[in-house]
Amino acid sequence: MFISDCLGINEAGHLTIGGVDTIMLAEKYGTPLYVMDEDDIRRSCSLYKKSIDKYYDGQGLVTYASKAFCCKEICKVAASEGLGLDVVSAGELYTAHEAGFPMEKVFFHGNNKTMEELTLALEYGVGRIVVDNLTELAFLNTLARSQGKTANIFFRIKPGIDAHTHDFVRTGQIDSKFGLALETGEAMEAVKEALGYENICLKGLHCHIGSQIFDIEPFEHAAQVMLGFIAQIKTETGYEIGELNLGGGFGIKYITEHDPVEYDSYMQKVSAVVNSTCKDLAIKRPFIIIEPGRSIAGPAGITLYTVGAVKEIPHIRTYVSIDGGMTDNPRYALYQSEYECLVASRAGEPREKVVTIAGKCCESGDLIGEGMHIQDVKPGDIIAVLATGAYNYSMSSNYNRIPKPAVIFVKGGKDRLVVKRETLEDIIRNDL
Ligand SMILES: *Cc1c(COP(=O)(O)O)cnc(C)c1O
């Protein structure tokens, strides 16, 4: 009945997550509150992992794209599931390191890593640095030489694929700030340069065509293009690239109408293309890496809010104001992302009202959604916005000096705090 498997209703008619009563959680920890079902996160990790075993004979690695939701606890969960980890900044890298994440399974991405970030990556010994451009390549070689190290790298490639998703989350096309273009010869130039550097070891190629993608075909197409480039490199240089990272971007169900592909069938179809293309091109099948972020964290999370005023503007709309908003979930403001919501204490009742859910920031665009269906809602009600596990906490801000909410994990019917709620002291911590 709900969009995520981890949600249910108990005898009191309250919404549950991982079997835990959300009204109880709101009372115990306050609102706004992010709640995530650890078992759901682990199920998704293991689904991906099994499909690598099944379709690539275990010759691959699932890395969790930590930008979707990053804190020490989820790094520990990903590590214990045997996943690798993607990081895109010193902050994410430091979090992983402090969580004890095995550094050899970390991929460091980013289109403009600073010298400090690259230095930290070499110092920690991250597994792979995904180099975005020629400037970074030269920097990294110099840095690695000065430390007497070899940097194991991937190149971020733009395969020139249109992933049929929102413009702001499309990344595979030539007009993108990410990566090296194939069409212009820039990517081949980078490969040749890397092969000439003494302190660089070119391990693999990477592409990531976008996010919240529902079709399999762009992934298949990207795999073909990337393998074609591996074959071309082999022909032109004699060097055979052994690893291929096909990125993340698998779509999830935010609203009932969304119909994402089963991860297993995505893996089955793409692996078939990989296997046949490698045969056709007479190259060895590379070790395959995939990088799901949203699809691991997203469905596992919800956000709980307390309703303040309900403002009915006759013939126009009804605003339901909540104690959070764009500071804890900027996705509607950024991309008009759709969500489902409900009154947590009457979760099973029909959602007959149509409302706009508004945050508390001084911005008219501070909305969680418009035209949202919900039960009859009154001041003081707890509402739940669903599938907020990804790109909510990680995109949160302190705009209007609003402290960030706490994050709770539930597992096996028990709840625990994994990120503390910010306090007013935290808000002025760095003020002098
Ligand atoms: C964001 C990102 C991902 C994860 O994308 P999802 O849509 O969350 O699965 C994977 N790889 C790279 C390089 C990314 O930038």
The ligand as a MOL file (V3000), in Angstrom:
LIG
                    3D

  0  0  0     0  0            999 V3000
M  V30 BEGIN CTAB
M  V30 COUNTS 15 15 0 0 0
M  V30 BEGIN ATOM
M  V30 1 C 25.7030 11.1040 -7.9330 0
M  V30 2 C 26.5890 10.0840 -8.4800 0
M  V30 3 C 26.2630 8.7310 -8.3400 0
M  V30 4 C 24.9960 8.2460 -7.7010 0
M  V30 5 O 23.8520 8.5950 -8.4160 0
M  V30 6 P 22.4350 8.0800 -7.9020 0
M  V30 7 O 21.4930 8.7050 -8.8540 0
M  V30 8 O 22.2660 8.5850 -6.5210 0
M  V30 9 O 22.4580 6.5980 -7.9850 0
M  V30 10 C 27.1490 7.7990 -8.8280 0
M  V30 11 N 28.3080 8.1820 -9.4020 0
M  V30 12 C 28.6520 9.4680 -9.5520 0
M  V30 13 C 29.9290 9.8270 -10.1690 0
M  V30 14 C 27.8100 10.4640 -9.0980 0
M  V30 15 O 28.1510 11.7390 -9.2580 0
M  V30 END ATOM
M  V30 BEGIN BOND
M  V30 1 1 1 2
M  V30 2 1 2 3
M  V30 3 2 2 14
M  V30 4 1 3 4
M  V30 5 2 3 10
M  V30 6 1 4 5
M  V30 7 1 5 6
M  V30 8 2 6 7
M  V30 9 1 6 8
M  V30 10 1 6 9
M  V30 11 1 10 11
M  V30 12 2 11 12
M  V30 13 1 12 13
M  V30 14 1 12 14
M  V30 15 1 14 15
M  V30 END BOND
M  V30 END CTAB
M  END
